[in-house]
């Protein structure tokens, strides 16, 4: 009887492990991108972003993912490239200081995999996007969420003039996301990466 009760408790705990918003560990998270310039991969990342993730495996319709990225925090390791990237021809931080993703629906695919449908807003342009992500629980109680997906520059008017030439800059941008979530008991649901 004790063993079966314990097993049931463990199953319930596993099912509701994501049932409340989870705080993000800023120092362990990253949002990176890779774009090819004249065939050579150029990578960068955003140093500041907010994320609120609430996955309830028992009520997926109530689950949500919201991310907001500070465009001005972009860094490629080159001041000149950074200035160009956040300028009016690219991400235009003066007119669109933030990029954001807001989920509309999430479904479980099994074995820690999920699919989220939502709206991505970059450069003031909104597009629906379907993204898959993985969730892996750690022994420490933290959960690591990872995702890789591709966006098209033309969908968000990223790049102008010479930069729109396909042989200069590739039309697609690879985005890599890694978020580390605190255990469910953590009180805060949104934390900025610094």
C-alpha positions as CSV (number, residue, x, y, z in Angstrom):
1,X,0.0,0.0,0.0
2,X,2.8,2.4,1.0
3,X,4.7,1.7,-2.3
4,X,1.6,2.3,-4.5
5,X,0.7,5.5,-2.6
6,X,4.3,6.7,-3.1
7,X,4.2,5.9,-6.8
8,X,0.9,7.8,-7.2
9,X,2.4,10.8,-5.4
10,X,5.5,10.7,-7.7
11,X,3.3,10.6,-10.8
12,X,1.2,13.5,-9.6
13,X,4.3,15.5,-8.7
14,X,5.8,14.8,-12.2
15,X,2.5,15.9,-13.9
16,X,2.3,19.2,-12.1
17,X,6.0,20.0,-12.1
18,X,5.3,22.8,-14.6
19,X,2.0,23.8,-13.1
20,X,3.1,27.2,-11.9
21,X,5.1,29.9,-13.6
22,X,8.8,29.2,-13.3
23,X,11.5,31.8,-12.6
24,X,14.3,32.1,-15.1
25,X,18.0,31.9,-14.0
26,X,19.4,34.9,-15.9
27,X,23.1,33.8,-15.7
28,X,22.3,30.4,-17.2
29,X,20.1,31.5,-20.0
30,X,20.9,32.7,-23.5
31,X,19.3,33.7,-26.7
32,X,21.7,33.5,-29.6
33,X,21.5,33.9,-33.4
34,X,23.6,32.9,-36.4
35,X,23.4,34.5,-39.8
36,X,25.7,33.9,-42.8
37,X,27.5,36.9,-44.3
38,X,29.0,36.1,-47.7
39,X,28.8,32.4,-46.7
40,X,30.6,32.9,-43.3
41,X,28.5,32.3,-40.1
42,X,28.3,35.3,-37.9
43,X,26.9,34.7,-34.4
44,X,25.7,37.0,-31.7
45,X,23.5,37.0,-28.6
46,X,21.1,39.2,-26.6
47,X,22.4,39.9,-23.1
48,X,19.0,41.1,-21.6
49,X,15.6,39.4,-21.9
50,X,12.6,38.6,-19.8
51,X,10.8,35.3,-19.8
52,X,7.7,33.9,-18.2
53,X,7.0,30.2,-18.7
54,X,4.0,28.4,-17.3
55,X,3.5,24.8,-18.5
56,X,0.7,22.7,-16.9
57,X,0.8,19.2,-18.3
58,X,-2.7,18.6,-16.8
59,X,-4.2,21.6,-18.5
60,X,-2.2,22.5,-21.6
61,X,-4.8,25.1,-22.6
62,X,-3.7,27.2,-19.6
63,X,0.0,26.9,-20.4
64,X,1.9,29.9,-21.8
65,X,5.3,31.1,-22.9
66,X,6.2,34.8,-23.1
67,X,9.6,36.2,-23.9
68,X,10.7,39.8,-24.4
69,X,14.2,40.7,-25.7
70,X,16.0,44.0,-25.3
71,X,17.3,44.7,-28.8
72,X,19.8,47.2,-27.5
73,X,21.5,44.3,-25.6
74,X,22.6,42.7,-28.9
75,X,26.3,41.8,-29.0
76,X,28.4,40.1,-31.7
77,X,31.8,40.9,-30.2
78,X,32.3,43.8,-32.6
79,X,31.2,47.4,-31.8
80,X,30.9,48.2,-35.5
81,X,28.7,45.1,-36.2
82,X,26.6,45.8,-33.1
83,X,25.9,49.4,-34.2
84,X,24.9,48.2,-37.7
85,X,22.7,45.4,-36.3
86,X,20.6,47.7,-34.1
87,X,20.5,50.5,-36.6
88,X,17.6,51.5,-38.9
89,X,18.5,49.0,-41.7
90,X,18.4,46.0,-39.4
91,X,16.6,45.8,-36.0
92,X,16.1,49.6,-35.6
93,X,16.2,49.7,-31.8
94,X,15.2,53.4,-31.8
95,X,11.7,52.5,-33.2
96,X,11.4,48.9,-32.0
97,X,13.4,48.6,-28.8
98,X,12.0,45.1,-28.0
99,X,11.3,41.8,-29.8
100,X,8.8,39.5,-28.3
101,X,7.2,36.1,-28.5
102,X,3.8,35.3,-27.1
103,X,2.2,31.9,-27.2
104,X,-1.3,31.2,-28.3
105,X,-1.3,27.4,-27.8
106,X,1.0,24.7,-26.5
107,X,0.8,21.0,-27.0
108,X,2.8,18.2,-25.5
109,X,4.6,15.9,-28.0
110,X,5.9,13.4,-25.4
111,X,9.3,12.7,-23.7
112,X,9.8,16.3,-22.6
113,X,9.1,17.7,-26.0
114,X,6.5,20.5,-26.7
115,X,5.2,22.5,-29.7
116,X,4.2,26.1,-29.2
117,X,2.2,28.2,-31.6
118,X,2.5,31.9,-31.1
119,X,3.3,35.4,-32.4
120,X,6.8,36.7,-32.9
121,X,7.2,40.4,-33.1
122,X,10.5,41.8,-34.5
123,X,11.2,45.2,-35.9
124,X,7.5,46.1,-35.4
125,X,6.4,43.2,-37.7
126,X,4.3,40.3,-36.4
127,X,4.3,36.8,-37.8
128,X,2.8,33.5,-36.5
129,X,5.4,30.9,-35.7
130,X,5.4,27.2,-34.7
131,X,8.3,26.3,-32.5
132,X,9.3,23.0,-30.9
133,X,11.2,22.9,-27.6
134,X,12.7,20.4,-25.2
135,X,12.4,20.4,-21.5
136,X,14.8,18.5,-19.3
137,X,14.6,18.2,-15.5
138,X,17.9,18.3,-13.6
139,X,18.7,16.5,-10.4
140,X,19.0,19.9,-8.7
141,X,15.3,20.6,-9.4
142,X,16.0,23.1,-12.2
143,X,14.6,22.6,-15.7
144,X,16.5,23.3,-18.9
145,X,14.4,24.5,-21.9
146,X,16.1,24.5,-25.3
147,X,14.9,25.3,-28.8
148,X,16.3,26.0,-32.2
149,X,14.3,27.5,-35.1
150,X,14.8,29.6,-38.2
151,X,13.2,32.9,-39.1
152,X,13.3,34.7,-42.5
153,X,14.7,38.2,-42.6
154,X,12.1,39.3,-45.2
155,X,9.3,38.5,-42.8
156,X,10.4,41.1,-40.4
157,X,12.1,43.6,-42.8
158,X,15.5,42.9,-41.3
159,X,18.2,44.2,-43.6
160,X,17.9,46.9,-46.3
161,X,19.6,47.9,-49.5
162,X,22.9,46.0,-50.0
163,X,22.0,43.8,-47.0
164,X,19.0,42.3,-48.9
165,X,21.2,40.8,-51.5
166,X,21.1,37.0,-51.0
167,X,24.8,36.6,-51.8
168,X,25.8,39.1,-49.2
169,X,23.6,38.0,-46.2
170,X,21.6,34.8,-46.0
171,X,17.8,35.2,-46.0
172,X,17.5,33.0,-43.0
173,X,18.6,33.5,-39.4
174,X,19.1,30.6,-37.0
175,X,17.9,31.3,-33.4
176,X,19.0,29.3,-30.4
177,X,17.3,29.6,-27.1
178,X,18.4,28.0,-23.7
179,X,16.5,28.9,-20.5
180,X,17.2,27.5,-17.1
181,X,14.2,27.5,-14.8
182,X,14.2,27.4,-11.1
183,X,12.3,24.7,-9.2
184,X,8.5,25.1,-9.1
185,X,8.7,26.5,-5.5
186,X,10.4,29.7,-6.6
187,X,8.1,32.7,-6.2
188,X,9.2,35.0,-9.0
189,X,7.8,34.2,-12.5
190,X,9.8,36.7,-14.6
191,X,13.5,37.5,-14.3
192,X,15.6,39.6,-16.6
193,X,18.9,38.3,-18.0
194,X,21.7,40.7,-17.5
